[in-house]
Amino acid sequence: MKVPWHTYFNSKPKLEMDNIKQHQSKNIPAIVIMFCLFGMISFVTGFQNPCGVIVKEQFGLSDLESQLGNFANFIAYAFMGFPAGLILQNKGYKFTAITAVLIGLAGVALMFASTLPDTTTAEMMTQNKTLVYSLYISGAFVAGFSMCTLNTVVNPMLNLLGGGGKTGNQLLQFGGATNSLCATIVPILVGYLIGGNIAQATLINTRTALYIAMAIFFVAFIVLVNSKLPEPNREANNKEKVDIWGAFRFPVFVGGIIAIFLYVGIEVGVANFLNLYLTDKNGVAMTTELAGAIVGSYWFLMLIGRLIGGSVGGAVSSRTMLTVVSLLCIVLLICGIYLPQTKVTMLGYTLPLNAIFFVLCGLCTSVMWGGIFNLATEGLGKYTAIASGIFMVMVCGGGILPLLQGFVADFSDYVTSYWVLVAATAYLLFYAQVGSRKKA
């Protein structure tokens, strides 16, 4: 006799959460490590945003082609999500995190290799184009394996350490704040390294950022090897073979993986195309430093949003939070599409009026990830590890939606491409109100 899916929300997960709540002080070192890993994820992932602008100019690429590094980084999730979930289930959190860090170091080293061939002259650029671009794409792809595996570890761990429910979402939001902090730094740092002339920029300009990334991975490896992480559900996983398709018995989880696919595409697409829009030499034509600072403001607003979300997360449900920000995001995107490009000055920046509304979307995208993950995985019990891996498969939306945006932009313009994100956000609103409700 099959057990009804809703019975999985019974006592065992609750007892596990209660036990974790009783040991919050002992979990502080693990929480700090997870926060740091969250930051690493965004540093390496966010690196593809300014690099897309660089390779477009360096190699004369189309808007769609400029997103291939970002696509490679995110499509790796489609390949690594299931394996990462299985590794987590069978080997535990510490082993999986260490493996992810080593893979990440290899990926960043490959990206660094793309800066070694001389591309400072037109002749050498032509001769080395295939080699340089291939190394860059390969590095982004391998780094994507690492980011996927780290996400598979960090999200369920923080949700469990927070005790699940509202407090689990609250800890995810605070963890996401470290993610946003690093994402804020990357475009500003790379914009500074490029200098004022984007037409003369090459991947060589990114070496300092890559040195920093490799150093972070090395330090993380040392820390993880010498740390002790809790292993929730490990004993149960060792005794019982878990059906990898079991999580699909939960309708809220199925709707949630679609939501996460679209959400990551929204988060990445807003920033990537804002950078392209602002640096377009036939349009706004901003310097890379200024464009990087404005795009950094988008990620900074995500940091603010996550801090606010973490502060109120203990009192506001994930469903309410996701509903409000999805609706507001739709309004902001439509305003950005229809408002004129009249220049205005705000906080010392002179930028198009419509760009301000795209930047403000950061306040909305900030809390979407934690809310969706919490709604979709709450009560999965023994399926939590494999469900986290499935979630990571769907993060490939961060590569696919921007690619679709690039296709639309090539045939219209950057602003029109944001309609792709409006449609995606509409689904998140649907999931918050309808798809995330558990049937009795």
N, C-alpha and C positions, 0 to 999 in steps of 0.2 A: 504493500500500500504506500502510495506517495504521500509525503508530508506536505501540507499546504505551505506555499512559500512564505505566507505572513507569519508562520510560527517561528521562523528564524529570528524574529525580533523579541524573543522571550528571554528567560532569565540568564542564560550563559553570557551573552554579550553584556548584559547589565551588571552582572557580578564582576566581570572582567573590568568594566569601566569603574565600578566602585572601588575595586582593589587598587587601580591606578591612582584614583583621586586621593586615597589614603597615603600614598607615597610620593606626593608632588615634590616635596623638598629633595628627595633622593633623585628625582628625575631632572633636576636643574642642569647638571652637566650634559645630559643627553639632549635636552632642549637647546642649549647653547650650540652644540655641535650641529643639530638639525638647522638652526638658524643660519649658521655659517655656510652649510652646504646649499641652503636656499639661495644665499647670496652668490655663490659660485655659479649656480645654474644661470642666473640672469646675466652675469658678467660675460660668460662665453656666448650665450644665446644673443644678447644684445649687441655683441660685437659684429654680427652679420648685418645690422642696420646701416651703420656708416660705411661698412665695407661694400655694400651694394652700390652706394653712391660713388665710391672710389673706382670699382671695377667698371662701372658704366662709362665713366670718363676715360679711364686708362685704356680700355679695349674697345670703346665705341659701341657699347651694347644697347639693345632695346630695353624698355622698361621691364618686360617679362624676363629677359635674360639677366637683368641686374638682380633679380630675386632668386636666382638659382642657388646661390650660396645659402641663403635663408631656407630655400626649399630643401636642399641637401641636409641641412641641420635638423629640420623638422621631420622629413620623410624617414629619417633614421628611427624615429619613434615607432613607425609602422612595422619595422623589422624587429626592433628590440623590445617592444612592450611586453609581449607574451613571454619571451625568454627571461626578461628581467623579473616578471612576476613569479615565474617558476624558480629562479635562483633565490629570490627573497623567501619563498615558501619553504624551499628545501635547505638553504644554507644560512638563512637568518639575515638580520639587518646589518650587522658589522661586516660580515664577509661581502655582502652585496655592495655596501658603501665603499669599501676598499677597492673592490674590482672596478667600480664606476670611476673612482678617482684616477686609477692607473690608465684606464681607457681614455679619460679626459686629457691626461698629460700627453698621451700619444697623439691625440687629435690636434691639440694646440701646437705640438712640435711640427706636425705636418703643415699647419697653417703658417708657422714660422718659416718653414722651408720654402714657401711660396714667395717670401721676401728676399731670398738669397740671390736668384738670378738678377743680373743688371737690367733694369727696365727704365733707366733714367733718360735714354735717348729714343727717338722714334724708331731707329733701325733695330736696336736691341729689343725694343718692345715688340716689334713685329716678329722677330726671330724666336723670342721666348714666350709669346702669348699663350700657346697651347700648354707648355710645361707649367708656367706660373698659374694659369687659371685652373688646370687640372689638380695641381697641388692644393690650391686654395679650396676647391670644391671637395676634394678628398678629405682634407682636414676638417672642414665643416661637417661632413658626413660622419666621420669617426667621432668627433666631439659630440654629435647628436646622440650616438650610442650611450655616451657617458651621461649626458643630460637626462636622457630617458630613464636610465637606471637610478640616478640620484633622485629624480622625482618619484620613482616607484618606492624608494626608501622613505623619503622625507615626509610625504603627505600622509600616509597611514600612520607613521610614527607620531607625528605632531597631533593628529586627530585623537589617537589613543592616549598620548601623554596628557592631552587636555581633558580627557574624560569623556570624549564624544559629545554629541548634542550641541547646545549653544556654546559650551566652554571649549569643545573641540574645534568648532568653527572660529572661536575667539583666538585660540592659539595659532591656528592656520593663518589668520589675518595678521597677527604680530610677526609670524615667520615670513609672511609675504612682504612685510615692510622692509626686511633686510634684502629681500629679492629686488624690491623697487629701488632701494638705495643704490645698489650696484648698477641697476639698469639706468639710473639717473647719471651716474658717473661716466659710463662708457661713451655715449655720444659726445659729451662735453670733452672728455679726454682725447678721443680720436679726432674731433674737430680741431682741438688745439694742436695736436701733432701734425695735422695736415697743413695748417696755416691758412692764409686767406685765399689762395688760388687753387680752386678745385681742379681746374684744367691741368695743373702740373702735378697733382697728387698721384701717388702709386701706393701699392701695398707696402712698400718699404717704409712708408710713414707710420705704419702700425706696429713696428717692432717693439717699441717701448711697452705698449699695451700687452703684447704677447709675452714679453718677459715677465710682466706682472702676473699674467694668467698662469704661466708655468710655475712661478714661485708659489702662488696660492695652492695649486694642486700638490706641489711637493710638501708644503707645510701641512696640508689637510691629510695627506697620506701618513705622515709621522704622527699626527694627533690621533687619527683613527686607530692605528696599530696599537697605540698605548692607551686606548680608552675602552671602557666597558659600557656597551649599550644594552638596554633591556631587550628581551626577545619575546614580545607578546605573541601568544598562540603557537609558539615554537613546539612546545611539548605535544599539543594536540596535533599539529601538522606531522610530527614524527610518527605518531601512532596511527594516523588515519590518512589514507590517500584521498585528496580532495579533487573532485571532478572539476576540470578547468572550465567547463561550460556551466557550472552550477550557478554562477553569478547572474547568468542570463535569465534565470527563473524569476528575477526581481524586475518587474516592469519599470520601477523608478530608476533602476540602474541602467537599463537599456536607453531610456530617455536621457539619462544623465551623460552617457558617453557621446551621444549626438550633440548635446549641449556643450560639452567640453571641447569637442572637435571645432565647433563654430566659435566658441569663446576665444580660444587661443588664436584663431585666425583674425578675430576682431582686435584683440590686444596688439598683435604684431602689425596688422595691416594699418591701423591708425598711425602708428609711429613711422613705419617704413615709408609710406607714401606721403606723409607730412614732410619728411626729410627730402624726398625727391621733388615734391612740389615747391618747397622753399628754395632749393638750390638749382632749380631749372633755369638754365641760362637764357631761355627764350620766354621766361615768365617772371617770377618774383626775383630770381637772380641774387639771392642772399649769399654772403660769405659762409664757408663751412663752419667757422667758429660760431657765428650767430645762429645758423640753422641748428647746429649741434646743441647750443644752449636752449633753444626753444623746444627741440625734441626732448632734451633732458628735462625740461619743465613738465612735459607730459608724464614722464616716469616719476618725477618728483611729486606730482599730484597723486600718482598711484601710491606713493609712499604715504602721503598725508591721508589718503582715503583708507589705506589699510590700518593706519594707526587709529583713525576714527572707528573703523569697523571692529578693530580689536577692543577698543574701549567700550563700545556699545553692544558687542557681540554676545555678552552674557545675558543681555536683556531683550535683544531683538532676534527673532527667529531667522534662520537662513532663507526661508521662503519669502518673508517680508523684505529682507535686505535685497535679495536678487530681483524681486518684483520692482522695487523702487528704482534701483540703479539701471535696470534694463529699460524701463520707460524713459528715464531721464536721458540715457545714452541715445535712444532713438531721436529724441527731441534735439539734442545737441548736434548729432550727425546731420539731420535735415537742415538745421540752421546753418551749419558749415557749408552745405551744398548750395543753398539758395542765397545766402548773404553775399554782398559784393566784396571784391578784393581791395577795397579802400584801405589805405595804410593808416594804422592807429598806433599810438605809443602806450605801452603798458609795462610797468615795472622796469623801465629802462630799455625795453625792446621795441623796435618799430617793425610791425608785421601786418600782414593782411587781416582785416577784421574777421573773415571766415575762419582763418587759421586758429584764432583764439578758441573757437568752439570745438575744433578738433582736439586742441590741447586739453580742454576741460573734460573731454571724455575719459581722461586718466582717473578722475575721481570716481567714475562709474566702473571702469574695467578693474579697478583696484580690488574690489571685494567679490567679484564674480567667481573666480577660481575656487576660493574657499567655500563659498556658498553652494556651488554646484557639487563639489567633491563631497561635502558634508551630507547634502540631501541624497546623493546617489549611493553612498556607501554605508550610511548609518544602518546598523543592524545586520550586516552581511556575515558577521561572525567569522567562521572558518574560511569563508570565501574572500575575506578582506585583502589578503596578499595578492591573490590571482586577479581580483577585481582591480587593484591598483595597477597591475601590469596591463590589463585591458584598457584602463584609462589612458595609460601612457601611449598605447597604440594610436589613440584618437587625437593625441597632441599634434600629430602630423598635419592637422588642420592649420597650424601656424605656418606651414609651408605651402599648403594647397590654396587656401583662400587668398593670400597675397599674390600667388601666381595668377589666380583668376582676376584679381584686381589689376595686375599688370597687363593682362590681355585686354581688359576693358579700357585701361588708360592708353594703350597703344592705338586703339581705334576711336578714342574720344579725348578725354583729358583726365588729369589726376583727380580733380574734384568729382567728376561724374563717377569715377570708380568707387567712391564711398557708398554708393547705393548697394553694392555687394554686402557691405557691413551692416547697413540698415536692415536688410532682409535677414541676415544672420542673427542680429540682436532681437528681432521680432520673435524668433524661435525661443530665445532665452526667456522672454517674457511669457510665452506659452508654457514652457517647462516649469517656470516658477509657479504659475497659477493652476496649471492642469496636470502636466506630466509628472510632477514630483509628489503628487498626493498618493499615499498608500491606500490600497483598497482593503476594506475590512474582510 
